[in-house]
Amino acid sequence: MKSGFGGVYGIAILTGVSCYAWSGHQAAYATWRRAPATTERMTQRLEQAATQLQSEAPLARIVLSDVAYPGDQRDYRALDGNAVLLISALVRDRAEIPLRQVLVVAGDKATVLTRVYSVRSDQTGSTSLPIRTFGPYREDILCLLPVRLRMQPADLVVDLGGTKGRLRVTSFGAAVPPQVSSVITSDTPGNGPSEQVLDRFIRAEFPGVLDPPRAKRSKPAAASELGEIEARGRQIADYDAAAWHATDAVQLLGPQHGSTSHYIAMEEGGRWTVVFGMLDEARGEFQVVYEAVQEEDHPNLFRAKKLDPAREDSGLVLFRARAIETARADFGPWDRPYNVAIVPASERQLFVYLMPAQTENNIFPLGGDVRYLISRDGTTILEKRHLHRATVEFRTPSSGEMDGSFHTAVLDDAPEDTDVFHVLARRPSVPELVLTPQYVYRVQTDGTVRYFMETEPFMKILNQTK
């Protein structure tokens, strides 16, 4: 559901070049492309703006916004009280994107909006009027926008990359049409949007922004494929646990703030070693400042030490640190803490996982995650796989008891590596059902994955029990 168009909001003057922020009609993942991913409506608005402002070119940038609201109370609940905001920025200085943050600012309180998807495009070869007027570098960002924030007096603000600061895009607080206000209800789950509903909603309201759906499977994932998913999921869990306990050990040494920027965990002979340090400016060496080694008979205990002088590494540790930098640069800014895990792939390549970190004891996040396949030297992305669209937070019941849970996954008809990791990391340890568009899979507490049944009859059973 969309509401009416708003006009030019304001003009700012930066470094002698004008920039415009326009508000539009209201309705970890990012990559560079040769062409933008956006709706036809947004492209038309860019062309209209360029036509009106071409006499003032060159301009530094333009930022447009578009909001899609849930069409009924069922979708409102399924989206956990969120609308979806599209921000399209076209800039002359490449350093300004990716945009660092999209925020709603009310007085002295700023709320960072959760990114769902982002696409960057480099159109330096184009001679179109919008490119000539505003610049060739573009980013299209989809964010979750809590409807309650839209209803209050506030400003929608973007935090530009580089050193350019913030730009106000539009103001909130004006009345919304009755068809929008009528869907608002306080009865929302509070743990994040349904991935299935969010994917459907975005594809309907903003066609062309998301990647095309993956090919439909004619049958469930084979046991061999599920075995590979199990193995990678267990490796992520082992990596995460090693990094966690090693970090605790290093913290006891009182490390100086800023002395490290990366942790790299490696397993050999059944024991983990985790090193902490940073890349040099040329990315040609990794300076190991701290090292933590797993105790042989106590897997949760690590013995840490500071290396003085720091040890220089130009081999495996360097390659993995580069791989993390490569993945993070492509992923772009994140609006919450993220963890990294590295799993060896074939031909000495590396899988790098970026996953939302747990920040509260009884809340376990799942989603908003990406897997990269990166060259052995850590410099080239060979493949990028979005694992889940939205981030859902699973809360431990106050009783501490539960038999199991389930979540939807819409990007493929098979579970993902991080589904296994989620089950292994979550407490209490309970099985998880993964509902893909066609098939349901069961992840056991030991990480084993099995095909369960088809999704359609499962949903019929589920609806009958409500």
Helices and strands as residue ranges (DSSP letters): E 8-14, E 17-22, E 32-33, H 40-53, G 54-56, E 61-68, H 73-78, E 82-91, G 94-96, E 101-106, E 109-112, E 114-122, H 129-134, E 137-146, H 147-150, E 154-159, E 166-172, H 178-181, H 195-205, H 223-251, E 262-268, E 271-279, E 286-294, E 302-313, H 316-331, E 338-344, G 346-348, E 350-356, E 363-367, E 370-374, E 381-386, E 391-395, E 405-408, H 417-425, E 432-435, E 439-443, E 449-454, H 455-465
